[in-house]
Amino acid sequence: MVLDDLGTSLRSSLDKLQGKTRLDEDDVEEIVKEIQRSLLSADVDVSLVMELSDSIETRALEEEPPGGTTARDHVLKIVYEEMVALVGDSTALPLEPQTILLAGLQGSGKTTSAAKMAWWFSTKGLRPAVIQTDTFRPGAYDQAEQMADRAEVDFYGDPDADDPVEIAREGMEATADADVRIVDTAGRHALEDDLIAEIEEIDEAVDPDRSLLVLDAAIGQGAKEQARQFEESIGIDGVVITKLDGTAKGGGALTAVNETGSSIAFLGSGETVQDIERFEPSGFISRLLGMGDLKQLSERVERAMQEAGEEDDDWDPEDMLQGEFTLKDMKRQMDAMNRMGPLDQVMDMIPGMGGGMMDQLPDDAMDVTQDRMRKFERIMDSMTEEELENPRVVGQERTRRIARGSGTDEETVQQLLEQHSMMERTIQQFQGMGEGDMQRMMKKMGGGGGGLGDMMGGGKGPF
């Protein structure tokens, strides 16, 4: 996740207050210095670091902790509130018909973000369209068209035209029936005068309701000048942060938000059009500080279950509450889990599973987890219909055959069967319940107690 190193560092700083019931000036001074180091290491602008740390120090010294609150929890609450205020509220991009102009340097991820945002709006019941105006970068039209096709949204562009402003005008006319029009503009390797002049003309032609600055999470200290120039030329209403699945520090994004007086609109990660989420400041900072984000987790569970159901018309998740839980059902559960995104992101959303606990895991823990799930899928692909429907028929002879056919070993086959048995017992606890219980069951299965959490760790790890 973006700013993951910052989150680790902040949590480590706050842990130094563990066991304290009251704060003195030395405690506050030490924790503020730690927070300053954490923010500076994450590439947050120096002036912004000082402003934020001063606010935290003033509040920590002047505000009286509520009765029964530890010193750590008191400072944690202050850091949380100050950082939520820093990144802005979630009103940068309301759910309503609008025209959005995307700005940013070449390579920031504008074209990919345009398709991702269009896909996101389509899941909310709005009809989006992408307008591609980049005539500068070779392949921009083809990339935009392909991404829009994957997102299954309307698209307009003209590969033979060389006037981006005219393309923008014609695109607005051609997509008049769309609820949300997302205009992708050309970038350059630097903030040249011709880039600024071009985007100002497009801005005048399409008259956007909102202009969003697209920033690579690795932008660093260069974000301040970039944000300032775009703000002066077209005005920036929000920031889209891309490439959060890498090792970027991400502090430049916070600097850009502060410089433009806007807020973060979207967070993008991964290569598929589904790898995007609308920014929710409270949940984002909560995850950063290791406090989880159940709202985002619930939305991902709901979307994953819906997508799995759309691809398999014969499967209704609620049916598992009525009859037997088969290996076919387990495979569908695993597919839904995969659709929720990278496992480290999912674990960050579960209170008590992210933050400090994640920091203690080996660097390859998530890779091991993904590897285990892939092995389980191969094993189930090597089973007969009878074995998938009734795992109890799998004895020693069949176990040997399945292990050979899947390229795994007998121990892993047994682990799969054991995990199925534990998940089956969990399912039985929910049988007879009514509508809506499926979501609660999924959350339980994601957190352990014989569920997907146990399966991912093989019953031996931290999950």
Secondary structure as UniProt FT lines:
FT   TURN            2..3
FT   HELIX           4..15
FT   TURN            16..19
FT   HELIX           25..41
FT   TURN            42..43
FT   HELIX           46..62
FT   TURN            67..68
FT   HELIX           71..87
FT   TURN            91..92
FT   STRAND          98..103
FT   TURN            106..107
FT   HELIX           110..123
FT   TURN            124..125
FT   STRAND          128..132
FT   TURN            138..139
FT   HELIX           140..151
FT   STRAND          154..156
FT   TURN            159..160
FT   HELIX           164..174
FT   TURN            175..177
FT   STRAND          180..184
FT   HELIX           193..206
FT   STRAND          210..216
FT   TURN            217..218
FT   HELIX           220..222
FT   HELIX           223..233
FT   STRAND          238..242
FT   TURN            244..245
FT   HELIX           251..260
FT   STRAND          264..268
FT   TURN            273..274
FT   STRAND          276..278
FT   HELIX           281..288
FT   TURN            289..290
FT   HELIX           294..311
FT   TURN            313..314
FT   HELIX           317..321
FT   HELIX           327..339
FT   HELIX           343..348
FT   TURN            351..353
FT   HELIX           356..359
FT   TURN            363..364
FT   HELIX           365..381
FT   HELIX           385..389
FT   HELIX           391..393
FT   HELIX           396..406
FT   HELIX           410..428
FT   TURN            429..432
FT   TURN            435..436
FT   HELIX           437..447
FT   HELIX           452..457
FT   TURN            458..460
//
